[in-house]
Amino acid sequence: MLKHFSAALKLLPRRLISSPPRTLTRTSSLLRVWRMEPAVVRCVPGEPKLTISFCLDGSHKHMLRDQDETVGKVLARISNTITKGQGKAKKSKKNKGQQPCEAPEPTVVKLYYDGGEVEETVQNSEAWQDGAVLQVGDVKYSVLRNAPTFTNAELPVSLLSGFPVCPNLEVEFGNLQDSEFTWFKENCTNTASSESAAEAPGQDASWTEVGGGRVLVPSNQDIGCRLKLRCTPKEGDRSGPVKELISAGAVEAGPGVCTFDNRHIYTAKEAEWPSVRVMSYNILADVYAQTELSKTVLYPYCAPYALQLDYRLNLIKKELAGYNADIMCLQEVDKGVFMDSLTPTLDAFGLDGVFKVKEKQHEGLATFYRRSKFKLLSRHDIMLSEALTSDPIHSELLEKLSAHSAVKEKMLQRSTTLQVSVLEDLNKAGRKVCVANTHLYWHPKGGNIRLVQMGVALKHLSHVISTVAPGAPLIFCGDLNSVPHSGVFQLLSEASVPQQHADWSSSGPDESCRMELLSDFTPLLSACGQPAYTNYVGGFHGCLDYIFIQPESMQVEQVIPLPSHQEVTTYEALPSVAHPSDHIALVCDLRWNP
């Protein structure tokens, strides 16, 4: 039976090992338990094994036992292990010529619960209750059954002053929102080596407390010093074993002013309901930033260290957090970046996220939403090429495309994905919104492929809204790799594209596939307009990214100004030491129409 620690306190032993007088007060017995070292037991129904962990004489003991085994066998095993260890120590003394000692006495190991000794025939699954007391020789341990425990805890490798540091944490039987965090910086004059500190993180007197909470923003005074985080996993008032993390390296100086710093002036506070802040951003996948082509041809102007993922993640996390967005649609998100960096960081800032990887790729799409304002109701992600051939709703488009075999074959080779999330507005019961996120085919001559991809996307979105969330407005974000005079932009903004549009022949006369394409939606509005560019690299600049909305359902309240041209070109082009991607984030505040 699993119980919360606060409830289990009522069942603590009335008669402890040393048989104290019956007059022992409740308060004094509780204090004795709180002073005990913990013995942490993980026992999950349905799993065949349980684990028992505790420290004795500086040595960590970790046992894996069957849940249906009797507790007497475990206690005997603990006793034998300790006794053998003592015997080896005595034998070692004898071999060194010292006077041999008598064989050690067996170590007394017992388990007590609710005032009495637990029978040795009781199964492990029932014996190790929360609040029980384990006696090992003269040492007593308070048993914590299924205590909140960190199963993963890491600090980022790269630490920059002025940029948020957020640990990657995973907790079992606990809640990160309830957990406690204390940050320290090393007193740099007494800096020991990283290795010695890592070996004995608790044995130091050279740390100064610098903050609390899951996120720390180091100051310039912290440059050159390592950081330490002490975190206590909790679930309500119930606590688990404390974890201490020490950074591998010291805090380094930041790059100074970044392209997004002035933009954050407009987003210092969250949007107030009924407004909702939406962002779309291609953050540049590491799998593309680290290629030889990227370093020598695409971004030769960018300092090599500024293309490194650890460095760029500092900028990305600060930029995303500073927008205080309610809905974030990200493209080119590495799977590892989503799991290990973005999820823990944005979770600390109040956002939950979902991820859709591209088939045969290591990157994909991520949509985050503020959990205090939205709840995820359902997901309807598709790979566009697969949906085209497998879903009957696309049969008409598939039939038209089948007359152009070369274009059809190229379309079906693409792994382009559409991420669709239906969210519910927690501030108004029953109100839903459909959020779409995509990254269309990139090739400069692929306008015809992008048109077909958008045709599939719009048909799918119309079907999702009509069947799952009738009347829900659409917010369609993404890197569409399409400029404002493209067929894709015309299809979205005018609800149709004629067969005469030049994009149908974008890949040459041999792959021309002229057809009329209609949207199931009335004309959509580009919420951030048509900026001069959202992508700025050495050989190209243009508007490729958009946030489209239905003007009959939502209106634009404000558009966060893009960086000035001077800011963008300070280091020639993007990415740079002051900007983590070759794209620029679009951010706007929207409001539901009455």
TITOR-743136 format. One line per 3 residues: number of its first residue (from 0); their letters; for each residue x, y, z of C-alpha. Coordinates in steps of 0.05 Angstrom, whole numbers, plus 32768, in hexadecimal, padded with zeros to 4 digits. Layout:
N
NUM) a) X/Y/Z | ...
***
This chain:
594
0) mlk) 8000/8000/8000 | 801C/8043/7FEB | 8011/807E/801B
3) hfs) 8028/80C6/801D | 805D/80D6/804F | 8031/8107/8075
6) aal) 7FFE/80D0/8080 | 8033/809C/8090 | 804D/80C7/80CA
9) kll) 800F/80B2/80F1 | 8027/806A/80EE | 806E/8074/8108
12) prr) 8087/8044/813D | 806E/804F/8183 | 80A3/801F/819E
15) lis) 80E8/8029/817D | 8122/7FF8/817E | 813C/800D/81C2
18) spp) 80F6/8005/81E1 | 80EF/804C/81FC | 80BC/8059/8233
21) rtl) 8073/805A/8220 | 8071/80A2/8237 | 8099/80B7/81F9
24) trt) 8072/80F0/81DA | 805B/80F1/8192 | 8084/8130/8184
27) ssl) 80C5/8112/819D | 80BC/80D2/8175 | 80B0/80FA/8136
30) lrv) 80EF/8122/8142 | 8116/80E2/8149 | 80FC/80C8/8106
33) wrm) 810B/810A/80E3 | 8153/8105/80FC | 815C/80BF/80DE
36) epa) 817F/80B3/809D | 814F/809B/8067 | 8149/8056/804A
39) vvr) 8127/8061/8007 | 80FC/8028/7FED | 80E0/8027/7FA7
42) cvp) 80A6/7FF6/7FA3 | 8076/7FFE/7F68 | 8039/7FD1/7F61
45) gep) 803E/7FA3/7F25 | 808A/7FA3/7F25 | 80AC/7F62/7F3D
48) klt) 80E6/7F85/7F60 | 80EF/7FBB/7F95 | 812D/7FE2/7FA7
51) isf) 8148/7FF5/7FEB | 817D/802C/7FF0 | 81A0/8048/802D
54) cld) 81E6/805F/8043 | 820F/803C/8079 | 8254/8054/8090
57) gsh) 8259/807F/8052 | 824A/8045/8023 | 820B/8046/7FF8
60) khm) 81E3/8005/7FFB | 81B3/7FF6/7FC2 | 818C/7FB5/7FC2
63) lrd) 815E/7F98/7F8D | 812E/7F63/7FAA | 80EF/7F3F/7F96
66) qde) 80AF/7F5E/7FB0 | 8093/7F1A/7FC4 | 80D2/7F06/7FEA
69) tvg) 80CC/7F05/8036 | 80EB/7F40/805B | 8112/7F11/8088
72) kvl) 813E/7EFD/804D | 814D/7F46/803C | 815F/7F57/8084
75) ari) 818C/7F19/8088 | 81AD/7F2D/8046 | 81BC/7F73/8062
78) snt) 81D9/7F55/80A2 | 8204/7F22/807C | 821F/7F57/804C
81) itk) 8234/7F85/8085 | 8251/7F4C/80AE | 827A/7F34/8072
84) gqg) 8294/7F79/8067 | 82AA/7F7D/80AF | 82CB/7F38/80A8
87) kak) 82F3/7F4E/806B | 830B/7F8B/8091 | 8323/7F60/80CB
90) ksk) 8345/7F2F/809A | 8368/7F69/8079 | 8385/7F7E/80BD
93) knk) 839E/7F37/80C8 | 83C1/7F36/8085 | 83E4/7F77/8098
96) gqq) 8402/7F55/80D5 | 83D4/7F75/8108 | 83B6/7F4D/8141
99) pce) 837A/7F25/8125 | 8337/7F35/8141 | 82FE/7F07/8153
102) ape) 82C9/7EF8/811D | 8297/7F31/811B | 8253/7F28/813A
105) ptv) 8218/7F27/810A | 81FA/7F6C/80FF | 81B4/7F74/811B
108) vkl) 8185/7F89/80E4 | 813B/7F92/80F2 | 80FF/7FB6/80D6
111) yyd) 80CB/7FD8/8102 | 8087/7FF4/80F1 | 804D/8011/8118
114) gge) 806E/8003/815B | 8084/7FBC/8150 | 80B5/7F90/812B
117) vee) 80A0/7F7A/80E6 | 8099/7F2E/80E1 | 80CF/7F0E/80B5
120) tvq) 809B/7EE8/808D | 807A/7F27/8072 | 8086/7F33/8028
123) nse) 80B2/7F6E/8014 | 8078/7F91/7FF0 | 8053/7F96/8033
126) awq) 808D/7F9B/8063 | 80AF/7FDB/804A | 807B/800E/805C
129) dga) 8083/8059/805D | 8097/806E/80A3 | 80B4/802A/80B7
132) vlq) 80F8/8029/80DB | 8132/7FFF/80C3 | 8167/7FEE/80F8
135) vgd) 81AD/7FDB/80DF | 81D9/7FD0/811C | 81D5/8010/8144
138) vky) 81BD/803A/8109 | 8173/8048/80FC | 8154/805D/80BA
141) svl) 8110/807A/80AB | 80F2/8053/8070 | 80D8/807F/8037
144) rna) 80AE/8055/8009 | 80A8/8071/7FC3 | 80C4/80B3/7FDA
147) ptf) 80CB/80EB/7FA7 | 810C/80DC/7F83 | 8133/80FC/7F4B
150) tna) 813E/80C8/7F15 | 8166/80F8/7EEB | 8189/8138/7F00
153) elp) 81BB/815F/7ED6 | 81D4/81A6/7ECE | 81E3/81C3/7E89
156) vsl) 822B/81C0/7E72 | 822E/8208/7E5A | 821F/8240/7E8D
159) lsg) 821D/8289/7E77 | 8213/82C6/7EA3 | 81CF/82E6/7E96
162) fpv) 81B2/82A6/7E79 | 8183/8276/7E9E | 819F/8236/7EBA
165) cpn) 816B/8200/7EC0 | 817A/81B8/7ED6 | 8160/817C/7EB0
168) lev) 8137/8159/7EE7 | 8109/811E/7EE7 | 80E6/810A/7F28
171) efg) 80C1/80CA/7F3B | 8089/80CB/7F6F | 8091/8116/7F73
174) nlq) 8081/8159/7F52 | 80B5/818A/7F39 | 8086/81C4/7F49
177) dse) 8087/81AF/7F92 | 80D2/81A1/7F96 | 8103/81D0/7FB7
180) ftw) 8143/81EC/7F98 | 817E/8213/7FB3 | 81B7/822D/7F89
183) fke) 81FE/823A/7F9F | 823C/8257/7F7D | 8281/8241/7F8D
186) nct) 82AD/8273/7FB2 | 82DF/8278/7F7A | 831B/8288/7FA6
189) nta) 8315/8242/7FC4 | 8304/821E/7F84 | 8315/81D5/7F86
192) sse) 831A/81A9/7F49 | 82D9/8193/7F28 | 82EC/814B/7F32
195) saa) 82F7/814F/7F7D | 82B6/8176/7F87 | 8290/8144/7F5D
198) eap) 82AB/810B/7F87 | 8294/812A/7FC9 | 8260/815F/7FBA
201) gqd) 824A/8163/8002 | 8290/816E/801F | 829A/81B7/8012
204) asw) 8297/81F9/8036 | 82A3/8226/7FFB | 825E/8233/7FDF
207) tev) 8232/8271/7FE5 | 81E7/826E/7FDC | 81D1/8298/7FA0
210) ggg) 8188/8286/7F92 | 814C/8258/7F96 | 811B/823B/7F64
213) rvl) 8126/820D/7F29 | 8146/8243/7EFD | 8183/826D/7F0D
216) vps) 819D/82A7/7EE4 | 81E7/82AF/7EF5 | 8202/82F5/7EFB
219) nqd) 8244/8312/7EE5 | 825C/8308/7F2D | 8256/82BD/7F22
222) igc) 8285/82BB/7EE6 | 82BD/828A/7EF2 | 8297/8264/7F29
225) rlk) 8275/8221/7F26 | 822D/8219/7F3C | 820E/81E7/7F6B
228) lrc) 81C4/81D5/7F70 | 81A6/81B3/7FAC | 8161/8198/7F9C
231) tpk) 812E/8174/7FC7 | 80F9/814C/7FA2 | 80B3/8154/7FBF
234) egd) 806B/8142/7FB7 | 8043/8172/7FE0 | 8062/8171/8026
237) rsg) 8084/812E/801A | 80CF/8130/800B | 8102/8101/7FEE
240) pvk) 814E/80FB/7FED | 8173/813C/7FE0 | 819C/8140/7FA0
243) eli) 81D8/816D/7F95 | 81F2/8180/7F50 | 8233/81A4/7F41
246) sag) 8240/81C3/7EFD | 8278/81A5/7ED3 | 8292/81EA/7EC1
249) ave) 8290/8231/7ED9 | 8262/8269/7EC5 | 827C/828E/7E88
252) agp) 826F/82D4/7E6E | 8232/82DC/7E41 | 8234/82FA/7DFB
255) gvc) 8219/833D/7E10 | 81DB/8359/7DEE | 81B4/8326/7DC5
258) tfd) 8183/8331/7D8C | 8148/831F/7DB8 | 8158/834A/7DF5
261) nrh) 8132/8387/7DDC | 80F7/835B/7DC7 | 80F1/8341/7E0E
264) iyt) 80DF/8388/7E24 | 809B/837D/7E03 | 8091/8338/7E22
267) ake) 80AA/8343/7E6A | 8065/832C/7E83 | 8037/82F5/7E6D
270) aew) 7FFD/8309/7E41 | 7FBE/8315/7E6A | 7F80/82EC/7E5B
273) psv) 7F5B/82ED/7E2C | 7F9B/82FB/7E04 | 7FC9/82C2/7DF1
276) rvm) 8012/82CA/7DDC | 8028/829D/7DA3 | 806E/8291/7D88
279) syn) 808A/826C/7D4C | 80D5/825F/7D46 | 8104/8233/7D1E
282) ila) 813C/822A/7D51 | 816E/8209/7D21 | 8179/81BF/7D2F
285) dvy) 81BE/81AA/7D47 | 81C0/8174/7D12 | 81C1/81AC/7CDE
288) aqt) 81EC/81DF/7D03 | 8226/81AF/7D0C | 822F/8197/7CC4
291) els) 826C/81AA/7C9C | 823E/81CD/7C6A | 8223/81F9/7CA2
294) ktv) 8267/820C/7CBD | 8288/821A/7C7A | 8251/822E/7C4A
297) lyp) 820F/8241/7C6D | 822A/8264/7CAB | 8274/8271/7CA0
300) yca) 826D/82B5/7CC2 | 8255/8296/7D04 | 828A/8289/7D39
303) pya) 8292/823D/7D40 | 8284/823E/7D8B | 8242/8263/7D7E
306) lql) 822A/8228/7D54 | 8236/81F7/7D8C | 81F6/81DC/7DAA
309) dyr) 8208/81EA/7DF3 | 8214/8233/7DE3 | 81D6/823B/7DB7
312) lnl) 81AA/821A/7DEC | 81BB/8251/7E1D | 81A2/8285/7DEC
315) ikk) 8165/825C/7DD7 | 814E/8250/7E1E | 8157/8299/7E32
318) ela) 8133/82B1/7DF3 | 80F8/8281/7DFB | 80EF/828F/7E45
321) gyn) 80F1/82DA/7E3A | 80B6/82DA/7E0A | 8086/82BF/7E40
324) adi) 805E/829F/7E08 | 8020/8276/7E15 | 8027/824C/7DD6
327) mcl) 806B/823D/7DB6 | 8072/8219/7D73 | 80BA/8205/7D66
330) qev) 80D9/81E6/7D28 | 811C/81C1/7D1F | 811C/81A8/7D66
333) dkg) 814E/8170/7D73 | 812F/8137/7D99 | 8165/813B/7DCF
336) vfm) 815C/8186/7DD4 | 8112/817E/7DE0 | 811B/8148/7E15
339) dsl) 8158/8161/7E3A | 8157/81AD/7E33 | 8116/81CC/7E1B
342) tpt) 80E6/81A1/7E43 | 8107/81AB/7E87 | 8114/81F5/7E7A
345) lda) 80CF/8207/7E61 | 80AF/81DC/7E96 | 80D0/8208/7ECA
348) fgl) 80B0/8244/7EA7 | 806B/8224/7EA9 | 8065/8203/7E64
351) dgv) 8058/81BC/7E4F | 806C/81A2/7E0A | 8061/816C/7DD6
354) fkv) 8091/8155/7DA1 | 808A/8136/7D5C | 80C9/811C/7D3C
357) kek) 80D1/8119/7CF0 | 80D5/80D3/7CD5 | 811D/80BE/7CC7
360) qhe) 8135/80FF/7CE8 | 8151/8113/7D2C | 812A/8154/7D2E
363) gla) 80E2/8168/7D2C | 80AB/8196/7D46 | 809C/81AC/7D8D
366) tfy) 805E/81D0/7DA8 | 805F/81EC/7DEE | 8023/820A/7E13
369) rrs) 801B/822D/7E56 | 7FFA/81FB/7E84 | 7FD9/8230/7EAF
372) kfk) 7FB2/8247/7E71 | 7FAA/8209/7E45 | 7F9F/81BF/7E4A
375) lls) 7FB2/818F/7E12 | 7F74/816A/7DFC | 7F8E/8142/7DC0
378) rhd) 7FC4/813B/7D8C | 7FBB/812F/7D42 | 8001/812E/7D24
381) iml) 800D/8112/7CDE | 8045/8109/7CAC | 8029/812E/7C6F
384) sea) 8040/80FC/7C3A | 8024/80C1/7C60 | 7FE2/80E3/7C6D
387) lts) 7FDB/80F4/7C24 | 7FDB/80AB/7C0F | 7FB8/808C/7C4C
390) dpi) 7F80/80BC/7C60 | 7F43/80BC/7C32 | 7F37/8107/7C40
393) hse) 7F72/8115/7C11 | 7F5A/80E8/7BD8 | 7F49/8122/7BA9
396) lle) 7F8E/8142/7BB1 | 7FB0/80FF/7BAA | 7F8B/80F1/7B69
399) kls) 7FA1/8134/7B4C | 7FE8/8129/7B62 | 7FEA/80E2/7B45
402) ahs) 7FE9/8101/7AFF | 802E/811E/7B0E | 8058/80E2/7B22
405) avk) 809A/8107/7B2C | 807C/8139/7B5C | 8054/8104/7B80
408) ekm) 8093/80DA/7B8A | 80B9/8115/7BA6 | 807F/8127/7BD3
411) lqr) 807B/80E1/7BF0 | 80C6/80E2/7C00 | 80BE/811D/7C2F
414) stt) 80B9/8111/7C7A | 8098/8155/7C87 | 806C/8152/7CC5
417) lqv) 8030/8179/7CDE | 8028/817E/7D29 | 7FE0/818C/7D40
420) svl) 7FCC/8198/7D88 | 7F86/81A7/7DA1 | 7F89/81D2/7DE0
423) edl) 7F52/81E7/7E10 | 7F51/822C/7E2E | 7F51/8222/7E7A
426) nka) 7F36/8268/7E85 | 7EF7/825B/7E5D | 7ED8/8216/7E62
429) grk) 7ECC/81F4/7E1F | 7EF4/8225/7DF5 | 7F28/8201/7DCA
432) vcv) 7F5E/8215/7D99 | 7F80/81EB/7D64 | 7FCB/81F9/7D60
435) ant) 7FF1/81E1/7D22 | 803C/81E0/7D19 | 8064/81CC/7CDC
438) hly) 80A5/81D3/7CB5 | 809B/81CC/7C6A | 80CB/81B1/7C36
441) whp) 8109/81DD/7C32 | 8121/81DA/7BEA | 8121/821D/7BC5
444) kgg) 8101/81FB/7B88 | 80CF/81D3/7BB1 | 8094/8204/7BAE
447) nir) 8067/81CF/7B8D | 8077/819C/7BC4 | 8068/81D0/7BFA
450) lvq) 8025/81DF/7BD9 | 8011/8196/7BDC | 802A/8191/7C23
453) mgv) 8000/81CE/7C38 | 7FC3/81B1/7C14 | 7FC9/8172/7C3E
456) alk) 7FD4/819A/7C7E | 7F97/81C7/7C75 | 7F6A/818C/7C64
459) hls) 7F82/8167/7CA2 | 7F79/81A4/7CCF | 7F32/81AF/7CB5
462) hvi) 7F21/8167/7CC4 | 7F3F/8169/7D0A | 7F19/81A9/7D1D
465) stv) 7ED7/8191/7D01 | 7EDA/814D/7D23 | 7EFF/815C/7D65
468) apg) 7EF6/81A6/7D74 | 7EBD/81C5/7D4B | 7EC3/8210/7D49
471) apl) 7F09/8212/7D66 | 7F35/8248/7D47 | 7F75/8234/7D23
474) ifc) 7FBA/824E/7D33 | 7FE9/8236/7CFD | 8034/8241/7D0A
477) gdl) 8071/822B/7CE6 | 80AE/8233/7CBA | 808A/822D/7C77
480) nsv) 80C9/823A/7C4D | 809B/8266/7C23 | 80A1/82B0/7C15
483) phs) 8063/82DE/7C12 | 805B/82D8/7BC6 | 805D/828C/7BC9
486) gvf) 8023/825E/7BB9 | 8022/8245/7C01 | 8017/828C/7C1C
489) qll) 7FE1/8298/7BE8 | 7FBD/8257/7BFA | 7FBC/826B/7C43
492) sea) 7FAC/82B4/7C3B | 7F7A/82AF/7C01 | 7F60/8268/7C0C
495) svp) 7F72/8252/7BC5 | 7FAC/824F/7B95 | 7FA0/824B/7B49
498) qqh) 7FC0/821A/7B1A | 7FE5/8253/7AF9 | 800F/8262/7B37
501) adw) 8059/825F/7B28 | 8067/8231/7B63 | 8046/81F6/7B3F
504) sss) 8082/81F7/7B0F | 80B6/8209/7B44 | 80E0/81CB/7B36
507) gpd) 80E0/81D3/7AEB | 80B2/81C2/7AB1 | 80BE/8177/7AB8
510) esc) 80A0/8178/7AFE | 8068/81A9/7AF3 | 8027/8195/7B14
513) rme) 7FF5/81CD/7B07 | 7FB4/81C7/7B2E | 7F84/81F2/7B55
516) lls) 7F89/81EA/7BA0 | 7F53/8201/7BD1 | 7F55/820A/7C1C
519) dft) 7F1F/81F1/7C4A | 7F29/8231/7C73 | 7F15/8278/7C64
522) pll) 7F52/82A5/7C58 | 7F83/82A4/7C92 | 7FA9/82E0/7CAD
525) sac) 7FF4/82E4/7CB7 | 7FF3/82FE/7CFF | 803A/831B/7CFA
528) gqp) 8030/8336/7CB5 | 8066/832E/7C80 | 80A9/8342/7CA0
531) ayt) 80E3/8351/7C71 | 8103/8311/7C8A | 80FE/82DC/7CC0
534) nyv) 813A/82B6/7CA6 | 817C/82DB/7C9B | 81BA/82B5/7C85
537) ggf) 81F6/82C8/7C5B | 81D8/82B7/7C18 | 818E/82C2/7C24
540) hgc) 815B/82E9/7C4C | 8110/82E6/7C48 | 80CF/82DA/7C6D
543) ldy) 80C4/828F/7C77 | 80A2/828A/7CBB | 805A/829A/7CCC
546) ifi) 8022/8298/7D00 | 7FE0/8292/7CDB | 7F9D/829D/7CFE
549) qpe) 7F53/82A0/7CEB | 7F41/82EA/7CEE | 7EF8/82D9/7CFB
552) smq) 7F0D/82B5/7D3C | 7F49/82DC/7D55 | 7F69/8320/7D4E
555) veq) 7FB0/8338/7D55 | 7FBC/8362/7D93 | 8006/836F/7D8B
558) vip) 8041/8356/7D63 | 8084/8354/7D87 | 80B5/837C/7D5B
561) lps) 80EB/8354/7D39 | 8134/8366/7D45 | 814D/83A2/7D1F
564) hqe) 8176/8396/7CE0 | 81B2/83B1/7D04 | 81A9/837E/7D3C
567) vtt) 81A1/8346/7D0A | 81DF/8359/7CE2 | 820D/836C/7D1C
570) yea) 8232/832B/7D11 | 8224/832A/7CC6 | 81E9/82F9/7CC6
573) lps) 81C7/82C2/7CEE | 81D6/8299/7D17 | 820A/82BF/7D3F
576) vah) 8226/82C5/7D85 | 81E9/82F0/7D96 | 81B4/82C6/7D72
579) psd) 81AC/827A/7D75 | 8188/826C/7D33 | 8187/8281/7CEB
582) hia) 813D/8291/7CF4 | 811B/82C7/7D1E | 80E3/82B7/7D4E
585) lvc) 809E/82D2/7D3F | 8077/82E8/7D7D | 8032/8307/7D81
588) dlr) 7FF8/8310/7DB2 | 7FB5/82F8/7D9A | 7F6F/8302/7DB6
591) wnp) 7F30/82D9/7DAA | 7EF9/8300/7D88 | 7EBB/830A/7DB3
***
